[in-house]
Amino acid sequence: MKLHKTLAAILMGTALGVTGVVAPLPGNHDVAEAKWTQSRADQVIHVGTKYLGTPYKFGSKSSTTRTFDCSSFVQRVYREALGINLPRTSRSQAKVGVKVSKNSLKKGDLVFFRSSSSKPTSTYITHVAIYAGNNKLLHTYGKPGVTFTNFRGTSWEKRFVTARRVL
């Protein structure tokens, strides 16, 4: 009988230990739950392109689509395309998902930038864009508003701080 109780205790302890390892951790489960897929990435870019030309306005409210700032644009696109709720600011958005290197960017990844290429050691994030594949960024800033721009070999690449995958 004592052997049965010992075995039962060992099995229960193991089961609880395994459950603790595989059970989801508390936190924001709206972000980075699903694995990256081409179709999800294409959906993000598709939704973003419907806003091409929408004017840039710093501090635009999340509730409007008449104007965007960089982070309200990214927030709107991910929520509309896939129901993913991102934080409101670019600095907060840079803390969600999984970090990826500049050389590992995939379509749909968020790319974060500092304000000036003259301070290459600064990691103070002031801008976010969506990597659209083929060396293109989908984002908004100044004129022309929401647009595609090249990434590699431009001032954007020089201002790169980090990238995150939330798909």
C-alpha positions as CSV (number, residue, x, y, z in Angstrom):
1,M,0.0,0.0,0.0
2,K,2.8,2.4,0.9
3,L,4.4,1.7,-2.6
4,H,1.1,2.6,-4.3
5,K,0.9,5.9,-2.4
6,T,4.5,6.7,-3.3
7,L,3.9,5.9,-6.9
8,A,0.7,8.0,-6.9
9,A,2.5,10.9,-5.4
10,I,5.3,10.7,-7.9
11,L,2.8,10.6,-10.8
12,M,0.8,13.5,-9.5
13,G,4.0,15.6,-8.9
14,T,5.2,14.8,-12.5
15,A,1.8,15.7,-13.9
16,L,1.6,19.0,-12.1
17,G,5.2,19.8,-13.1
18,V,4.5,19.1,-16.8
19,T,1.3,21.1,-16.6
20,G,3.2,24.1,-15.2
21,V,5.7,23.9,-18.1
22,V,3.1,23.7,-20.9
23,A,0.3,25.9,-19.5
24,P,0.1,29.4,-21.0
25,L,1.7,32.1,-19.0
26,P,-0.3,35.1,-17.9
27,G,0.0,38.2,-20.1
28,N,-1.2,39.7,-23.4
29,H,-2.4,36.7,-25.4
30,D,-3.7,38.9,-28.2
31,V,-0.1,39.2,-29.5
32,A,2.2,36.5,-30.9
33,E,-0.1,33.6,-30.2
34,A,-0.1,32.3,-33.8
35,K,2.8,31.3,-35.9
36,W,3.7,33.4,-38.9
37,T,2.0,32.4,-42.2
38,Q,2.2,33.9,-45.6
39,S,-1.6,34.4,-45.8
40,R,-1.7,36.3,-42.4
41,A,1.2,38.5,-43.6
42,D,-0.5,39.1,-46.9
43,Q,-3.7,40.1,-45.1
44,V,-1.8,42.7,-43.0
45,I,-0.3,44.2,-46.1
46,H,-3.6,44.1,-48.0
47,V,-5.4,46.0,-45.2
48,G,-2.5,48.5,-44.9
49,T,-2.6,49.3,-48.6
50,K,-6.2,50.4,-48.5
51,Y,-5.0,53.4,-46.5
52,L,-2.3,54.5,-48.9
53,G,-2.2,58.3,-49.1
54,T,-4.1,58.8,-45.8
55,P,-2.4,61.9,-44.3
56,Y,0.0,61.7,-41.4
57,K,-0.8,63.6,-38.2
58,F,1.2,63.1,-35.0
59,G,-0.9,62.0,-32.1
60,S,-3.8,60.8,-34.3
61,K,-6.5,59.1,-32.2
62,S,-6.9,55.3,-32.6
63,S,-10.5,55.8,-33.4
64,T,-10.0,57.6,-36.7
65,T,-8.9,56.5,-40.1
66,R,-8.9,60.1,-41.6
67,T,-5.3,60.6,-40.3
68,F,-2.7,58.3,-38.7
69,D,0.6,58.6,-36.9
70,C,3.0,55.7,-37.3
71,S,1.8,53.7,-34.3
72,S,-1.9,54.3,-34.8
73,F,-1.6,53.1,-38.3
74,V,0.2,49.9,-37.3
75,Q,-2.3,49.4,-34.5
76,R,-5.3,49.8,-36.8
77,V,-3.9,47.5,-39.5
78,Y,-3.2,44.6,-37.2
79,R,-6.6,44.9,-35.4
80,E,-8.5,45.2,-38.7
81,A,-6.6,42.5,-40.6
82,L,-6.2,39.9,-37.9
83,G,-7.9,41.0,-34.7
84,I,-4.5,41.5,-33.0
85,N,-4.6,44.3,-30.4
86,L,-1.3,46.1,-30.2
87,P,-0.4,48.9,-27.7
88,R,-0.8,52.5,-28.9
89,T,2.8,53.8,-29.0
90,S,5.7,52.6,-31.0
91,R,7.8,52.2,-27.9
92,S,5.2,49.9,-26.3
93,Q,4.7,48.0,-29.6
94,A,8.5,47.3,-29.6
95,K,8.0,45.2,-26.4
96,V,5.4,42.7,-27.9
97,G,5.9,39.6,-30.0
98,V,9.2,38.0,-30.7
99,K,12.4,39.8,-31.5
100,V,13.9,39.2,-35.0
101,S,17.1,40.3,-36.6
102,K,17.2,42.7,-39.5
103,N,18.5,39.9,-41.7
104,S,15.5,37.7,-40.7
105,L,12.7,40.0,-41.5
106,K,9.5,38.5,-43.0
107,K,6.5,40.2,-44.4
108,G,4.3,41.6,-41.6
109,D,7.1,42.1,-39.1
110,L,7.2,45.4,-37.2
111,V,10.4,47.4,-37.7
112,F,11.4,50.1,-35.2
113,F,13.5,53.2,-35.7
114,R,15.3,56.0,-33.8
115,S,14.9,59.6,-34.9
116,S,18.4,60.3,-36.2
117,S,21.1,58.3,-38.1
118,S,23.7,60.6,-36.5
119,K,23.3,58.8,-33.2
120,P,24.0,55.2,-34.1
121,T,24.0,54.0,-30.5
122,S,20.6,55.4,-29.6
123,T,17.9,52.9,-29.0
124,Y,15.2,55.4,-28.3
125,I,12.3,54.4,-30.6
126,T,10.4,57.1,-32.4
127,H,8.9,55.3,-35.4
128,V,7.4,52.0,-36.4
129,A,6.8,50.5,-39.9
130,I,5.5,47.2,-41.2
131,Y,7.9,45.2,-43.3
132,A,6.1,44.5,-46.6
133,G,8.7,42.2,-48.1
134,N,11.0,42.9,-51.1
135,N,12.9,45.6,-49.2
136,K,9.7,47.7,-48.7
137,L,8.3,49.3,-45.6
138,L,4.6,50.2,-45.3
139,H,4.2,53.1,-42.9
140,T,3.3,56.7,-42.5
141,Y,5.3,59.9,-41.8
142,G,5.0,63.5,-43.0
143,K,4.1,63.8,-46.6
144,P,2.9,61.6,-48.4
145,G,1.1,60.0,-45.5
146,V,0.7,56.2,-45.7
147,T,3.2,54.9,-48.2
148,F,5.7,52.3,-49.2
149,T,9.4,53.1,-49.0
150,N,12.6,51.2,-49.6
151,F,14.4,49.9,-46.5
152,R,17.9,48.6,-47.2
153,G,20.5,51.2,-48.3
154,T,18.4,54.1,-47.1
155,S,18.3,56.4,-44.0
156,W,15.6,54.0,-42.6
157,E,18.1,51.2,-42.4
158,K,20.7,53.5,-40.7
159,R,18.0,54.4,-38.1
160,F,17.0,50.7,-37.5
161,V,16.8,49.8,-33.8
162,T,14.9,46.5,-33.6
163,A,12.2,44.3,-35.2
164,R,9.4,42.2,-33.7
165,R,7.3,39.4,-35.1
166,V,3.7,39.5,-33.9
167,L,2.2,37.2,-36.4
